[in-house]
Amino acid sequence: MKLHHLQALAKALKTHPYITRARRVEDNVIELALSRELSYFFDMTRGHSMVYSAPSQRPMQGYNAPFDTLLHAQVSAARIVDAFVVNDDRVLRLILAPKSDYKNRHIVLQFEFTGKNTNAILLDEDETVIEALRHIDAQGSFRVVRPGTRLEPLPPRNLPATRYPLPSENLDEVLVSNYQKRHAEKLAQSKRNKRTTIQKQIAKFDKLLAKISDPKALEAEATKHQNTANILLANLYKIQPYDTRLETMDFEGNPITIPLPKNIPVNRMAEHYFTLTKRAKSRAKNVHIEVENLTSKKRFYENILHAVEHATDVRELELLVPKRGKSQRKKEKMREGELFWIEDYKVMVGRNSAENQHLLKLARANDLWMHVRGIPSSHVIIRTDKQNLPDSVIEAAAKLCVDFSLKQPSDYDVDYTQRKFVKIQEGSHVEYDKYRTIRVRKEGVEIRE
């Protein structure tokens, strides 16, 4: 962050009487909302710190560390007493009067854009640290940043004696440009990461499909096992308990060697090969079901990959391919379907017809069910526990329903209703009543197969 941009920002902050809301919206990003229309975001990522301006959005996750609790309690609704840059350094200091204090007491919110020691620190009037985004020990820096310790001042910078005129720039344009640059970089990086994750899933299903035996080969295997079982039955009297193989003639008079299974009594060896015969016949009969199941799951992830490639927002990418959660709840997995969390609401998505059927059985009466109208698609279940769902959750889930089901860009109608109004007809085919419809636009370039 350039010094003259911070100086201009300090002047702009002093024109606003209050900070209406202060919160952490990403791991290293703090939002200061000055009105409904204006929010400044302080990205305190080491080596990539900046301030940008963008529309306020609900965070993808909540933050409840001591720093976040105090940031909300002390800075939200606080009056801005002063704002300035400290000693011509890249340190922005806000003097604030917390709304909750009955005494005329001030606190300091200090943003330090100083390379590896980049930090956001809350201080009292005696320069004692109340809390900080990052705690720093003596081993990590010459300045200890921990609650209850006095914050040492930064050493003065060696500035050139000759100062050149600062460029004439519009602060709002600079901060919006910062956001656009940051958003483009994060979007590209996130797409790379998500693309790799999804491609691994697709490759896994390709390997599973490649391992599936040909039905004709399985039928030949079943015939071979059956012949072996019949030959064993005809030659049981020749087999001794310690034998490992049987050398005899088949029914055409040709010599044959049959390996004998271990740890199986002689009188049950033929039964062993008859069991192998049944298994091979069953696999040959049902191989198309396995292929269809794996192919539908692979197609599901190909649709996700297509949606990732055409995503225009980092939040959309996080919804499509969420990070692995740290909490135990977020580590919950499903064997039949995909599990997502949208604003702390549990959302389950079927990847094929069988999983759609499973979700219909799993859903509770008051859960919300949704499906793309008139098109075979994933079924989506939102666990509600009888509460009213925010529109933002319904919109996001409907977008998932479309993205996971279709590649073709267009406008689609997604119907949704409570599970108790959905009647199963056959398989995953249903009839439903008392539904509402939401229109979802799928952007992107048409892909011709």
Rosetta blueprint (number, residue, H / E / L):
1 M L
2 K L
3 L H
4 H H
5 H H
6 L H
7 Q H
8 A H
9 L H
10 A H
11 K H
12 A H
13 L H
14 K H
15 T L
16 H L
17 P L
18 Y E
19 I E
20 T L
21 R E
22 A E
23 R E
24 R E
25 V E
26 E E
27 D L
28 N L
29 V E
30 I E
31 E E
32 L E
33 A E
34 L L
35 S L
36 R L
37 E L
38 L L
39 S E
40 Y E
41 F E
42 F E
43 D E
44 M L
45 T L
46 R L
47 G L
48 H L
49 S L
50 M E
51 V E
52 Y E
53 S E
54 A L
55 P L
56 S L
57 Q L
58 R L
59 P L
60 M L
61 Q L
62 G L
63 Y L
64 N L
65 A L
66 P H
67 F H
68 D H
69 T H
70 L H
71 L H
72 H H
73 A H
74 Q H
75 V H
76 S L
77 A L
78 A E
79 R E
80 I E
81 V E
82 D E
83 A E
84 F E
85 V E
86 V H
87 N H
88 D H
89 D L
90 R L
91 V E
92 L E
93 R E
94 L E
95 I E
96 L E
97 A E
98 P L
99 K L
100 S L
101 D L
102 Y L
103 K L
104 N L
105 R L
106 H L
107 I E
108 V E
109 L E
110 Q E
111 F E
112 E E
113 F L
114 T L
115 G H
116 K H
117 N H
118 T L
119 N E
120 A E
121 I E
122 L E
123 L E
124 D L
125 E L
126 D L
127 E L
128 T E
129 V E
130 I E
131 E E
132 A E
133 L L
134 R L
135 H L
136 I E
137 D L
138 A L
139 Q L
140 G L
141 S L
142 F L
143 R L
144 V L
145 V E
146 R L
147 P L
148 G L
149 T L
150 R E
151 L L
152 E L
153 P L
154 L L
155 P L
156 P L
157 R L
158 N L
159 L L
160 P L
161 A L
162 T L
163 R L
164 Y L
165 P L
166 L L
167 P L
168 S L
169 E L
170 N L
171 L H
172 D H
173 E H
174 V H
175 L H
176 V H
177 S H
178 N H
179 Y H
180 Q H
181 K H
182 R H
183 H H
184 A H
185 E H
186 K H
187 L H
188 A H
189 Q H
190 S H
191 K H
192 R H
193 N H
194 K H
195 R H
196 T H
197 T H
198 I H
199 Q H
200 K H
201 Q H
202 I H
203 A H
204 K H
205 F H
206 D H
207 K H
208 L H
209 L H
210 A H
211 K H
212 I L
213 S L
214 D L
215 P H
216 K H
217 A H
218 L H
219 E H
220 A H
221 E H
222 A H
223 T H
224 K H
225 H H
226 Q H
227 N H
228 T H
229 A H
230 N H
231 I H
232 L H
233 L H
234 A H
235 N L
236 L H
237 Y H
238 K H
239 I L
240 Q L
241 P L
242 Y L
243 D L
244 T L
245 R E
246 L E
247 E E
248 T E
249 M E
250 D L
251 F L
252 E L
253 G L
254 N L
255 P E
256 I E
257 T E
258 I E
259 P E
260 L L
261 P L
262 K L
263 N L
264 I L
265 P L
266 V H
267 N H
268 R H
269 M H
270 A H
271 E H
272 H H
273 Y H
274 F H
275 T H
276 L H
277 T H
278 K H
279 R H
280 A H
281 K H
282 S H
283 R H
284 A H
285 K H
286 N H
287 V H
288 H H
289 I H
290 E H
291 V H
292 E H
293 N H
294 L H
295 T H
296 S H
297 K H
298 K H
299 R H
300 F H
301 Y H
302 E H
303 N H
304 I H
305 L H
306 H H
307 A H
308 V H
309 E H
310 H L
311 A L
312 T L
313 D L
314 V H
315 R H
316 E H
317 L H
318 E H
319 L H
320 L H
321 V L
322 P L
323 K L
324 R L
325 G L
326 K L
327 S L
328 Q L
329 R H
330 K H
331 K H
332 E L
333 K L
334 M L
335 R L
336 E L
337 G L
338 E E
339 L E
340 F E
341 W E
342 I E
343 E L
344 D L
345 Y E
346 K E
347 V E
348 M E
349 V E
350 G L
351 R L
352 N L
353 S H
354 A H
355 E H
356 N H
357 Q H
358 H H
359 L H
360 L H
361 K H
362 L H
363 A L
364 R L
365 A L
366 N L
367 D L
368 L E
369 W E
370 M E
371 H E
372 V E
373 R L
374 G L
375 I L
376 P L
377 S L
378 S L
379 H L
380 V E
381 I E
382 I E
383 R L
384 T L
385 D L
386 K L
387 Q L
388 N L
389 L L
390 P L
391 D H
392 S H
393 V H
394 I H
395 E H
396 A H
397 A H
398 A H
399 K H
400 L H
401 C H
402 V H
403 D H
404 F L
405 S L
406 L L
407 K L
408 Q L
409 P L
410 S E
411 D E
412 Y E
413 D E
414 V E
415 D E
416 Y E
417 T E
418 Q E
419 R H
420 K H
421 F H
422 V E
423 K E
424 I E
425 Q E
426 E E
427 G L
428 S L
429 H E
430 V E
431 E E
432 Y E
433 D L
434 K L
435 Y L
436 R E
437 T E
438 I E
439 R E
440 V E
441 R E
442 K E
443 E L
444 G L
445 V L
446 E L
447 I L
448 R L
449 E L
